[in-house]
Amino acid sequence: MESLAQANLFELSRGPLQITYSNIIGLPIFNCRIKQQHWIFRGNEIQIQDTNIGQLITVTLEDVPEDGEVIFTLILPIITVKSAATETRIQVIGITTHKASHAYRHQSGSQPNYSIVNLHGTAQFALTQLNTPTATPRPVHFSQ
């Protein structure tokens, strides 16, 4: 009889958006790729909030004083899988929040803009991190 475990490795996508999130041995790693842009976040660069519906996994993709912030939040329910190397198909929601610059936020009527994406992919349980990027332990943004 196979044992069950909480999934800790997620590979998700929708169109040009590709996300890999893992939290193996207490080290969260969040990779996000949109077309030619690529971000890598590790550890405390990732905000993880436990809720009644699962976890909210949040990263800041851009924080430009003149332009504002772009924040991505993954709504990740608790998913139980077989602890063997099997994958379970899942569908989850991601939310991109565009906040105005600090100066503009103080103007009357300034509201964040939200866009929602349905992501499809897999969840599985992994004992070790596979293909861990070797970038520095801070957000890295690549444009080609």
Backbone bond lengths (Angstrom), bond angles and torsions (degrees), N, CA, C in turn:
res aa  C-N    CA-C-N  psi(-1)  N-CA   C-N-CA  omega(-1)  CA-C   N-CA-C  phi
1 M - - - 1.435 - - 1.525 109.92 -
2 E 1.338 115.47 128.74 1.463 119.73 -179.47 1.516 110.54 -80.08
3 S 1.328 115.33 143.72 1.462 119.11 178.15 1.526 109.98 -85.79
4 L 1.322 115.36 158.67 1.451 121.74 179.56 1.520 109.19 -104.82
5 A 1.338 115.94 151.28 1.459 121.48 179.50 1.521 108.68 -147.75
6 Q 1.316 115.34 160.46 1.464 119.97 176.52 1.525 108.22 -78.00
7 A 1.331 116.48 130.65 1.466 120.66 179.80 1.530 109.93 -59.38
8 N 1.331 115.58 140.77 1.463 120.08 179.57 1.528 112.54 -135.06
9 L 1.330 117.40 8.27 1.458 122.42 177.57 1.525 107.97 -137.38
10 F 1.333 115.81 121.06 1.462 121.71 -174.70 1.521 109.26 -127.93
11 E 1.321 116.25 130.19 1.468 122.35 175.23 1.516 106.67 -121.14
12 L 1.341 115.86 115.55 1.458 121.77 -171.11 1.517 110.45 -130.87
13 S 1.342 115.88 151.71 1.463 118.64 177.57 1.514 110.75 -158.23
14 R 1.305 114.40 163.71 1.462 124.39 171.85 1.514 105.94 -163.38
15 G 1.320 116.73 112.24 1.460 120.48 -177.71 1.515 110.49 57.74
16 P 1.352 118.03 -129.28 1.465 120.47 -178.19 1.530 114.36 -78.91
17 L 1.331 117.80 -5.62 1.466 122.03 -178.72 1.526 109.81 -88.37
18 Q 1.328 115.90 124.09 1.465 121.94 177.26 1.523 108.76 -129.16
19 I 1.330 116.12 130.07 1.459 121.17 -178.94 1.520 109.03 -130.39
20 T 1.316 115.51 135.08 1.457 121.78 169.20 1.520 106.15 -123.76
21 Y 1.327 115.48 125.91 1.466 120.38 178.17 1.522 107.72 -129.13
22 S 1.333 115.13 132.83 1.460 119.75 175.83 1.518 108.93 -138.92
23 N 1.322 114.70 151.21 1.456 121.14 174.06 1.518 106.09 -139.98
24 I 1.311 114.30 82.05 1.455 121.95 -174.28 1.524 108.17 -109.47
25 I 1.301 116.38 127.13 1.459 123.72 -178.92 1.535 110.46 55.91
26 G 1.334 116.68 37.24 1.459 121.39 176.12 1.509 115.86 75.56
27 L 1.321 119.38 9.45 1.467 122.19 178.18 1.527 109.43 -111.09
28 P 1.338 118.03 97.68 1.463 118.99 177.98 1.524 111.22 -74.06
29 I 1.326 115.73 139.25 1.464 123.04 176.00 1.522 107.10 -134.23
30 F 1.330 116.30 129.95 1.459 122.69 -177.42 1.520 107.73 -126.44
31 N 1.340 115.96 116.05 1.468 122.37 176.17 1.518 107.87 -109.78
32 C 1.322 117.01 132.39 1.455 121.82 179.39 1.522 108.56 -133.13
33 R 1.331 115.73 128.68 1.466 121.07 178.69 1.529 107.96 -129.42
34 I 1.326 114.51 127.65 1.461 121.38 174.46 1.528 106.50 -129.90
35 K 1.313 115.78 108.73 1.470 122.03 -176.31 1.522 109.88 52.48
36 Q 1.332 118.33 -114.65 1.468 121.64 -175.87 1.524 113.50 -92.80
37 Q 1.333 118.56 0.77 1.460 121.76 -179.09 1.523 109.51 -100.28
38 H 1.353 115.26 143.61 1.459 120.02 -177.64 1.526 108.90 -143.50
39 W 1.326 116.49 128.41 1.454 122.51 177.78 1.519 109.20 -121.43
40 I 1.341 115.91 143.52 1.460 122.09 176.06 1.527 107.29 -129.56
41 F 1.329 116.86 127.03 1.453 122.20 178.66 1.525 108.71 -125.78
42 R 1.338 115.50 145.94 1.464 120.75 179.51 1.519 110.40 -138.62
43 G 1.321 115.16 152.11 1.458 121.90 170.96 1.509 114.33 54.28
44 N 1.354 115.82 -126.62 1.459 120.23 -174.30 1.531 113.66 -74.95
45 E 1.318 118.55 0.70 1.470 121.73 171.55 1.527 110.51 -75.15
46 I 1.325 115.91 -11.03 1.463 122.80 -179.39 1.521 107.83 -110.05
47 Q 1.317 116.50 125.83 1.460 120.33 175.41 1.525 107.99 -90.57
48 I 1.321 116.54 125.61 1.465 122.05 179.31 1.510 107.70 -120.42
49 Q 1.328 115.16 120.53 1.464 120.05 -179.45 1.526 108.70 -121.13
50 D 1.324 116.20 122.35 1.463 121.59 176.26 1.527 108.75 -79.99
51 T 1.335 116.23 132.51 1.458 122.39 178.68 1.525 108.91 -133.37
52 N 1.311 116.58 177.83 1.465 120.92 177.39 1.518 112.56 -68.09
53 I 1.322 118.33 -21.74 1.467 120.86 -178.77 1.526 112.23 -99.97
54 G 1.309 118.24 2.60 1.451 121.72 -178.24 1.513 109.80 131.37
55 Q 1.328 116.34 -142.50 1.456 120.60 -179.34 1.525 110.60 -115.14
56 L 1.328 114.99 146.65 1.457 121.81 169.81 1.524 105.88 -104.16
57 I 1.329 116.33 116.93 1.459 122.74 -178.49 1.530 106.02 -105.83
58 T 1.335 117.83 115.26 1.460 121.46 -172.02 1.525 111.28 -124.80
59 V 1.344 115.14 135.79 1.461 122.20 174.57 1.530 108.73 -134.42
60 T 1.327 116.35 152.49 1.456 121.65 176.57 1.525 107.71 -98.70
61 L 1.337 116.37 112.21 1.461 121.15 -178.49 1.523 111.63 -78.78
62 E 1.330 116.85 -36.62 1.466 120.89 178.43 1.519 108.74 -143.47
63 D 1.312 116.00 143.09 1.460 121.95 174.43 1.517 107.10 -145.08
64 V 1.324 115.29 88.76 1.461 122.57 -177.10 1.528 107.69 -112.39
65 P 1.341 118.28 119.00 1.461 120.02 -175.63 1.531 114.50 -51.22
66 E 1.320 118.27 -39.30 1.459 121.15 -178.15 1.526 112.79 -77.93
67 D 1.335 117.18 -30.51 1.467 121.60 -173.53 1.519 113.69 -102.75
68 G 1.315 118.46 -25.64 1.456 121.73 -178.09 1.518 112.06 107.23
69 E 1.328 114.88 -162.69 1.462 121.86 -176.33 1.521 111.46 -114.16
70 V 1.333 114.46 148.88 1.457 121.83 168.89 1.518 105.89 -122.05
71 I 1.336 115.42 117.16 1.462 122.30 -175.86 1.522 108.28 -117.85
72 F 1.341 116.73 137.69 1.464 120.92 176.78 1.520 108.77 -117.05
73 T 1.339 116.35 130.58 1.459 122.07 178.12 1.523 109.56 -122.97
74 L 1.301 115.64 128.24 1.457 123.04 176.43 1.521 107.68 -101.75
75 I 1.331 116.98 125.43 1.466 121.27 176.41 1.527 106.21 -93.31
76 L 1.317 115.48 109.60 1.457 120.86 -171.00 1.524 110.58 -118.18
77 P 1.343 117.44 105.01 1.471 118.99 177.88 1.526 110.21 -69.39
78 I 1.322 115.72 161.14 1.464 119.70 175.18 1.520 107.23 -73.93
79 I 1.322 116.06 123.74 1.457 121.82 -176.50 1.521 108.41 -121.28
80 T 1.322 116.17 123.93 1.455 121.73 178.35 1.518 108.64 -98.68
81 V 1.335 115.30 130.66 1.468 121.46 -177.78 1.521 109.29 -131.57
82 K 1.310 115.89 167.17 1.455 120.35 171.88 1.519 107.42 -66.73
83 S 1.313 117.07 139.50 1.458 119.95 -175.26 1.527 112.86 -74.17
84 A 1.311 117.70 -10.07 1.465 119.69 174.14 1.527 107.94 -71.60
85 A 1.287 117.96 175.09 1.465 122.67 -174.64 1.527 113.33 -76.25
86 T 1.320 117.67 39.88 1.460 120.33 177.89 1.519 110.27 -93.48
87 E 1.316 115.59 151.97 1.458 121.74 179.76 1.525 109.55 -107.18
88 T 1.322 115.50 146.95 1.454 122.29 174.52 1.518 107.89 -116.64
89 R 1.321 117.34 130.66 1.468 121.40 178.04 1.525 109.12 -72.15
90 I 1.338 116.57 135.88 1.462 120.83 -179.94 1.523 110.43 -137.98
91 Q 1.326 114.78 162.73 1.456 122.88 172.72 1.519 106.55 -134.47
92 V 1.334 117.42 126.75 1.457 122.46 -178.68 1.525 109.44 -135.14
93 I 1.322 115.29 172.54 1.463 121.53 -178.12 1.528 109.71 -111.67
94 G 1.326 115.68 139.90 1.455 122.65 171.37 1.520 108.57 -119.78
95 I 1.318 116.85 144.76 1.460 121.54 -179.74 1.522 108.57 -126.38
96 T 1.331 116.08 125.46 1.457 121.79 173.56 1.522 107.34 -100.19
97 T 1.332 116.11 127.94 1.462 122.11 178.97 1.520 108.57 -113.84
98 H 1.319 115.84 125.68 1.468 122.13 175.58 1.521 107.30 -106.70
99 K 1.328 116.73 112.44 1.461 121.61 178.45 1.526 108.41 -103.83
100 A 1.315 116.22 139.43 1.464 120.91 178.12 1.527 109.49 -66.36
101 S 1.336 115.63 164.38 1.458 120.32 177.35 1.524 109.61 -60.51
102 H 1.312 116.22 160.32 1.459 121.60 -177.60 1.534 110.97 -56.30
103 A 1.312 118.11 -42.50 1.465 121.44 -179.44 1.528 110.89 -64.50
104 Y 1.326 117.28 -40.15 1.459 120.90 -177.18 1.526 111.83 -75.36
105 R 1.342 117.59 -28.86 1.468 121.68 -178.60 1.524 112.67 -59.84
106 H 1.335 116.74 -27.90 1.457 120.26 -177.13 1.524 112.34 -81.05
107 Q 1.322 118.12 -5.81 1.458 120.40 177.21 1.518 109.56 -78.84
108 S 1.301 115.83 149.45 1.464 121.53 -178.55 1.524 111.18 -60.81
109 G 1.325 116.34 133.78 1.461 121.77 175.10 1.511 115.44 84.89
110 S 1.311 118.90 0.17 1.461 121.21 -179.83 1.527 109.62 -70.59
111 Q 1.322 116.79 121.29 1.457 122.63 -178.72 1.524 109.62 -128.96
112 P 1.330 117.24 147.61 1.469 118.73 173.40 1.529 109.70 -67.01
113 N 1.320 116.37 152.67 1.461 122.39 173.82 1.524 107.88 -105.83
114 Y 1.336 115.82 137.87 1.460 121.44 -177.43 1.529 109.41 -120.76
115 S 1.321 115.53 142.60 1.460 120.04 169.53 1.531 107.44 -133.21
116 I 1.324 114.78 139.90 1.464 121.28 -175.26 1.521 109.16 -113.05
117 V 1.323 116.01 139.72 1.460 121.16 177.51 1.529 108.50 -131.04
118 N 1.329 115.91 136.66 1.466 121.65 173.60 1.519 107.75 -89.58
119 L 1.309 116.17 119.45 1.458 122.23 -178.41 1.526 109.87 -103.54
120 H 1.319 116.17 142.40 1.463 122.57 178.24 1.517 107.90 -121.11
121 G 1.315 116.47 148.17 1.450 118.80 177.21 1.503 112.56 171.03
122 T 1.326 114.73 -145.70 1.458 120.27 -174.82 1.526 111.22 -130.14
123 A 1.323 114.01 154.59 1.467 122.94 173.05 1.516 106.66 -127.66
124 Q 1.320 116.94 141.74 1.453 121.03 176.61 1.516 110.00 -154.75
125 F 1.301 115.34 169.28 1.456 121.87 176.15 1.515 107.72 -103.19
126 A 1.337 115.87 128.29 1.466 120.88 178.67 1.523 109.07 -126.45
127 L 1.328 116.05 141.34 1.461 120.89 178.88 1.517 112.15 -83.30
128 T 1.342 116.62 -32.91 1.458 121.28 179.65 1.515 108.68 -132.47
129 Q 1.328 115.51 157.89 1.461 120.86 179.34 1.520 109.21 -74.29
130 L 1.326 116.30 125.01 1.446 121.59 177.76 1.523 109.60 -94.20
131 N 1.314 117.46 139.56 1.459 122.53 176.20 1.523 112.63 51.12
132 T 1.316 118.00 48.23 1.450 121.56 178.50 1.523 109.39 -67.04
133 P 1.331 118.12 124.59 1.461 119.84 177.83 1.523 110.08 -61.89
134 T 1.320 116.47 149.02 1.454 121.03 -176.97 1.518 111.93 -99.16
135 A 1.314 118.52 16.32 1.463 121.83 179.73 1.523 110.26 -67.88
136 T 1.328 115.66 166.41 1.457 120.83 179.30 1.521 109.39 -63.49
137 P 1.335 118.26 156.44 1.461 120.74 -176.24 1.528 113.17 -78.90
138 R 1.309 116.77 52.46 1.458 122.67 174.04 1.522 106.76 -147.70
139 P 1.337 118.13 164.30 1.464 119.15 -179.57 1.525 110.36 -57.84
140 V 1.309 115.47 135.74 1.457 121.19 177.53 1.513 107.00 -122.75
141 H 1.310 117.02 130.88 1.452 121.12 -178.89 1.526 107.70 -119.26
142 F 1.324 116.04 120.95 1.452 121.75 -179.29 1.524 108.76 -112.21
143 S 1.299 117.78 134.03 1.463 122.62 170.68 1.516 107.07 -125.60
144 Q 1.325 114.25 137.52 1.472 118.04 179.71 1.501 109.73 -113.68
